[in-house]
Amino acid sequence: MQDIELYKRMLGITAPWVVSDVQLELKQRTVTIVVGYDHSIPVACPVCGGQATVYDHQQRKWRHLDTMQLKTIIECEVPRARCEEHGVKQLPVAWAETNARFTAMFEALVIGWLKETSISGVAELLALSWDEVAGIQERAVNRGLARRKKQPLEHIGVDEASFQKRHEYVTVILDRHRDVVLEVLDDRKADTLEQWLRARPIHHLTSVQTVTMDMWDPFILAVKNSIPDAEQKICFDRYHVAQHFGKALDKVRAQEHRQLVAVEGESPLTGTKYEWQKNASRLDNRSRRDFMALSRMNLKTARAWRIKETAAEVWNYSDRSVAEKAWQRLLAWIARCRLELVKKVGKMLRRYLRGVLNAIMARVSNAMLEAKNSRIQWVKKMACGFRNRKRFRMAILFHLGGLNLMPKSLKNSAFAST
Ligand SMILES: [Zn+2]
């Protein structure tokens, strides 16, 4: 039949596989391509490659890329080979990975779409179930992780990320040097991070030069317990420090605003939340003029804002003792500022100053941390939240793990060359 030849060429089916039938079901808009094993070619054991005998056959089906606008299924009675040494094993097929229910090309298509849209979006687009698409994503991530070479770590970051509900967190471990997420751990406890670090060979830890993180005791403890000379390597970066000042400022503003409204019936702080948070230099001229007038008013919020702005400036030093003096001056000012919420941040920084100075000396840049953080927010938004930690981990590693996700049969088989 002509279409047997056509499908043989289109799918790139080569020996020992042959297309034996093409079954068209127009009502279901489905075409099934029946592939068989050419039994004039002896079977080899998939484990050792040695001579084997055909034990039996197993019926398998794979969804393939649509052909001519028809849902396309490959069906095959796959021989199981029997080897004296390795027993009975199913022969690998050229078009799909072992145990997959989709051809490698189909999985590659799904992986490509998943880069752009959510699991439910891809499911709808390709008429698959949510679980089928999630399964392809999970296999892709596991494949990528298995291929990833474990290398000595140099510059890493540890950060928390919340998923779905506000107070549920995971720990995200970043390789700042290679710009990828290495792993996502189930919680943000010291033990969990320590276990992950200790599972690596010791020379992967002695090679670490910086560990960037927030001032979060469980992370600090885990790093101190597992990385040699951690005291010199822990960096509390500008991004996280700025977040603390930003949060304190916002609370001061909210409190003061409520108080003003209660006492005077109105407040100059109305609608100014985001202006205080923005970097003053990013405001346009007109709102900048208004804002500057506001910032000169005798307001607690303005005081908290001046401290936040100053704290954002004390990061560019090449001399540790000069940097330390600048920070001591800032911390002394904060200690006198009569704003309890800001003083709390000051006290924390005094306690952790060593790590701040480490960050300044190591010239740890914020760019990667901030970029990864906003990408994680994007992953969350696209998925409209996650059912559980496992799904969140899969999605983060899929998008930010820098993994080689594609099925391997694509590379080596003639099937891929069509
Ligand atoms: Zn064998």
Residues whose N, C-alpha, C, O or C-beta is under 5 A from the ligand:
A	BS01	ZN	C45 V47 C48 G50 C83 E85 H86
